[in-house]
Amino acid sequence: MGSGVQVKRVAGLLRAVNVGGRKLLMEDLRRIAAEAGFADPKTLLASGNVLFGTTLSPQQAEAALEAAIHKDLGLAADVMVRDLDQLKAVIAANPFPKQAKDEPNRLMAMFLTGEPAAGPEVLESACVAGEVVKPGPGCLYIWFPNGAGTSKLSNVVIERRLKVRGTSRNWNTVGKLAMLLEA
């Protein structure tokens, strides 16, 4: 057996970039990830998804990429790193299979920085347009029957009530990230 640590492909999901004036070009994200020592960084969409190889644990990779982005651009951005097994667990545990198939753009996985301080029931009063929130492995599943854009159930509300930070990706993006990590 070799003593070398194996490089693993992971997905880094950045929170709150390219919204509200917090600009991060994907070419800069790829460059910063490469300069931080991550292998073969590739981005998906312009919403802060970067796939890369690393020998670090997910928590170490999160800290390293957050520090590199801050040092390079002065931008404080939470990064949630998930490997293929973690994404597959999120996909397998999805409590909304019909919605995932029929309207994947209205189903979100909100990846969390840690364990929530409360259960999703504390969000019920903000679910005024039929939204449904279910807990998942390292995430919340959120069904937005009328779309997320007009919902009162915003990331800010969720983060305040659960006392944890997170970043949401629609079901199409979750599937695409897993597919790219499998390739």
The 8 nearest C-alpha neighbors of each residue, nearest first, counted from 0:
[[1, 2, 3, 4, 5, 6, 54, 7],
 [2, 0, 3, 4, 5, 6, 54, 7],
 [1, 3, 4, 0, 5, 6, 54, 55],
 [4, 2, 1, 5, 0, 6, 54, 7],
 [3, 5, 54, 2, 6, 1, 55, 7],
 [4, 6, 54, 7, 3, 53, 2, 52],
 [5, 7, 54, 53, 52, 4, 8, 55],
 [6, 8, 52, 53, 54, 5, 9, 82],
 [9, 7, 52, 51, 180, 53, 82, 50],
 [10, 8, 82, 50, 51, 81, 52, 7],
 [9, 11, 50, 81, 80, 49, 82, 12],
 [12, 10, 80, 49, 79, 48, 78, 50],
 [13, 11, 48, 79, 78, 47, 80, 10],
 [14, 12, 78, 47, 77, 76, 11, 48],
 [13, 15, 166, 77, 16, 76, 78, 12],
 [16, 14, 18, 13, 17, 76, 21, 166],
 [15, 17, 21, 18, 14, 22, 23, 47],
 [16, 18, 22, 21, 23, 46, 20, 15],
 [19, 17, 16, 20, 21, 15, 22, 46],
 [18, 20, 21, 17, 16, 15, 22, 23],
 [19, 21, 18, 22, 17, 16, 23, 15],
 [22, 20, 17, 16, 18, 19, 23, 15],
 [23, 21, 17, 20, 16, 24, 18, 19],
 [24, 22, 17, 16, 25, 21, 27, 28],
 [23, 25, 27, 26, 28, 22, 45, 17],
 [24, 26, 28, 27, 29, 45, 23, 42],
 [25, 27, 29, 24, 28, 30, 42, 23],
 [28, 26, 30, 24, 25, 29, 31, 23],
 [27, 29, 25, 31, 26, 30, 32, 24],
 [30, 28, 26, 32, 40, 27, 31, 33],
 [31, 29, 27, 33, 28, 32, 34, 26],
 [30, 32, 34, 28, 33, 29, 27, 35],
 [31, 33, 35, 29, 30, 37, 34, 28],
 [34, 32, 37, 30, 36, 35, 31, 29],
 [33, 35, 31, 36, 32, 30, 37, 67],
 [36, 34, 32, 33, 37, 31, 67, 64],
 [37, 35, 33, 34, 38, 32, 53, 31],
 [36, 38, 33, 32, 53, 52, 35, 51],
 [39, 37, 52, 51, 40, 33, 53, 36],
 [38, 40, 51, 41, 52, 37, 33, 50],
 [41, 39, 51, 29, 50, 38, 33, 32],
 [42, 40, 50, 49, 29, 39, 51, 43],
 [41, 43, 49, 48, 50, 25, 44, 40],
 [42, 44, 48, 49, 45, 41, 47, 46],
 [43, 45, 46, 42, 48, 47, 25, 172],
 [46, 44, 47, 25, 43, 24, 48, 17],
 [45, 47, 44, 48, 17, 16, 13, 43],
 [46, 48, 13, 45, 12, 16, 49, 25],
 [47, 49, 12, 43, 42, 11, 46, 13],
 [48, 50, 42, 11, 41, 10, 43, 47],
 [51, 49, 10, 41, 40, 9, 11, 42],
 [52, 50, 40, 8, 38, 39, 9, 37],
 [51, 53, 8, 38, 7, 37, 6, 9],
 [54, 52, 6, 55, 7, 37, 38, 8],
 [53, 55, 6, 5, 7, 4, 56, 52],
 [56, 54, 53, 60, 59, 57, 58, 6],
 [55, 57, 59, 58, 60, 54, 53, 61],
 [56, 58, 60, 80, 59, 61, 55, 81],
 [59, 57, 61, 56, 60, 62, 80, 55],
 [60, 58, 56, 62, 61, 57, 55, 63],
 [59, 61, 63, 57, 58, 62, 55, 64],
 [62, 60, 58, 78, 64, 59, 63, 80],
 [61, 63, 65, 59, 60, 64, 66, 58],
 [64, 62, 60, 66, 61, 65, 59, 67],
 [63, 65, 67, 61, 66, 62, 60, 68],
 [64, 66, 62, 68, 67, 63, 61, 76],
 [67, 65, 69, 63, 64, 68, 70, 62],
 [66, 68, 64, 70, 69, 65, 71, 63],
 [69, 67, 71, 65, 70, 66, 72, 64],
 [68, 70, 73, 74, 66, 75, 67, 72],
 [69, 71, 67, 68, 73, 72, 66, 74],
 [72, 70, 68, 69, 67, 73, 31, 74],
 [73, 71, 74, 69, 68, 70, 67, 23],
 [72, 74, 69, 70, 71, 75, 68, 67],
 [75, 73, 69, 72, 76, 68, 21, 70],
 [76, 74, 69, 73, 77, 65, 68, 66],
 [77, 75, 14, 74, 65, 78, 13, 15],
 [76, 78, 14, 13, 65, 79, 75, 61],
 [79, 77, 13, 61, 12, 11, 65, 76],
 [78, 80, 12, 11, 61, 112, 13, 81],
 [81, 79, 11, 57, 10, 61, 12, 78],
 [82, 80, 10, 9, 85, 86, 57, 79],
 [81, 83, 9, 85, 84, 10, 86, 8],
 [84, 82, 86, 85, 177, 180, 87, 9],
 [85, 83, 87, 86, 82, 88, 81, 89],
 [84, 86, 88, 82, 83, 87, 81, 89],
 [87, 85, 89, 83, 88, 84, 177, 90],
 [86, 88, 90, 84, 89, 85, 91, 83],
 [89, 87, 91, 85, 86, 90, 92, 84],
 [90, 88, 86, 92, 87, 91, 136, 93],
 [89, 91, 87, 93, 88, 92, 86, 174],
 [92, 90, 88, 89, 93, 87, 86, 94],
 [91, 93, 89, 90, 88, 94, 135, 136],
 [94, 92, 90, 95, 91, 89, 96, 140],
 [93, 95, 96, 92, 133, 140, 135, 91],
 [94, 96, 98, 93, 97, 99, 142, 106],
 [97, 95, 99, 98, 94, 100, 93, 101],
 [98, 96, 100, 99, 95, 101, 102, 94],
 [97, 99, 101, 102, 100, 95, 96, 103],
 [100, 98, 103, 96, 97, 102, 101, 95],
 [99, 101, 97, 98, 102, 103, 96, 95],
 [100, 102, 98, 99, 97, 103, 96, 104],
 [103, 101, 98, 104, 105, 99, 100, 106],
 [104, 102, 99, 170, 106, 105, 171, 100],
 [103, 105, 169, 102, 106, 170, 171, 107],
 [106, 104, 143, 146, 103, 102, 142, 144],
 [107, 105, 142, 103, 170, 169, 104, 141],
 [108, 106, 169, 141, 168, 170, 140, 167],
 [107, 109, 140, 167, 168, 139, 110, 138],
 [108, 110, 167, 139, 138, 166, 165, 107],
 [111, 109, 138, 165, 166, 137, 108, 167],
 [110, 112, 165, 138, 113, 137, 164, 109],
 [111, 113, 164, 165, 79, 163, 110, 114],
 [114, 112, 111, 163, 115, 137, 164, 165],
 [113, 115, 116, 163, 112, 111, 137, 117],
 [116, 114, 161, 117, 163, 162, 113, 118],
 [115, 117, 161, 162, 114, 118, 163, 160],
 [118, 116, 161, 115, 119, 121, 160, 162],
 [117, 119, 120, 121, 115, 116, 161, 134],
 [118, 120, 121, 122, 132, 133, 117, 134],
 [119, 121, 122, 123, 118, 117, 132, 124],
 [122, 120, 119, 123, 118, 160, 117, 124],
 [121, 123, 120, 119, 125, 124, 126, 157],
 [122, 124, 126, 120, 125, 121, 119, 127],
 [123, 125, 126, 122, 127, 121, 120, 152],
 [126, 124, 152, 123, 122, 127, 151, 156],
 [127, 125, 130, 123, 124, 128, 129, 152],
 [126, 128, 125, 129, 124, 130, 151, 150],
 [129, 127, 130, 126, 150, 145, 144, 143],
 [128, 130, 127, 126, 144, 131, 143, 145],
 [131, 129, 143, 126, 142, 128, 144, 132],
 [130, 132, 142, 141, 129, 133, 126, 143],
 [133, 131, 141, 140, 119, 142, 139, 130],
 [132, 134, 140, 139, 119, 135, 141, 131],
 [135, 133, 139, 140, 138, 119, 132, 136],
 [134, 136, 138, 139, 137, 140, 133, 89],
 [135, 137, 138, 89, 88, 134, 92, 139],
 [138, 136, 111, 135, 110, 113, 139, 114],
 [139, 137, 110, 135, 109, 111, 136, 108],
 [138, 140, 134, 109, 135, 108, 133, 141],
 [141, 139, 108, 133, 132, 107, 134, 109],
 [140, 142, 132, 107, 131, 106, 139, 143],
 [141, 143, 106, 131, 130, 144, 105, 107],
 [142, 144, 130, 146, 105, 145, 147, 106],
 [145, 143, 146, 142, 105, 130, 129, 128],
 [146, 144, 143, 147, 128, 105, 149, 150],
 [147, 145, 143, 105, 148, 144, 149, 150],
 [146, 148, 150, 143, 149, 105, 145, 152],
 [147, 149, 146, 150, 145, 153, 151, 143],
 [150, 148, 147, 146, 151, 145, 152, 153],
 [149, 151, 147, 152, 148, 153, 128, 146],
 [150, 152, 153, 125, 149, 126, 127, 156],
 [153, 151, 150, 125, 126, 156, 157, 154],
 [154, 152, 156, 155, 151, 157, 150, 147],
 [153, 155, 157, 156, 158, 152, 165, 166],
 [154, 156, 158, 153, 157, 159, 152, 160],
 [157, 155, 153, 159, 154, 158, 160, 152],
 [156, 158, 154, 160, 155, 159, 161, 153],
 [157, 159, 155, 163, 164, 161, 162, 156],
 [160, 158, 162, 156, 157, 161, 155, 163],
 [159, 161, 157, 158, 162, 156, 121, 122],
 [160, 162, 115, 116, 158, 117, 163, 159],
 [163, 161, 159, 158, 160, 116, 115, 164],
 [164, 162, 158, 161, 115, 113, 112, 165],
 [165, 163, 158, 112, 111, 162, 166, 113],
 [166, 164, 111, 110, 112, 109, 163, 14],
 [165, 167, 14, 109, 110, 111, 168, 13],
 [166, 168, 109, 108, 107, 110, 169, 165],
 [169, 167, 107, 108, 172, 173, 109, 170],
 [168, 170, 107, 104, 172, 171, 106, 108],
 [169, 171, 103, 173, 172, 106, 107, 104],
 [170, 172, 174, 169, 173, 103, 175, 104],
 [171, 173, 175, 174, 170, 169, 168, 176],
 [174, 172, 170, 176, 175, 171, 168, 177],
 [175, 173, 177, 171, 172, 176, 178, 170],
 [174, 176, 172, 178, 177, 173, 179, 171],
 [177, 175, 179, 173, 178, 174, 172, 180],
 [178, 176, 180, 174, 175, 179, 83, 86],
 [177, 179, 175, 181, 176, 180, 174, 182],
 [180, 178, 176, 182, 181, 177, 175, 50],
 [179, 181, 177, 178, 182, 83, 176, 8],
 [182, 180, 178, 179, 177, 83, 176, 8],
 [181, 179, 180, 178, 177, 8, 176, 83]]
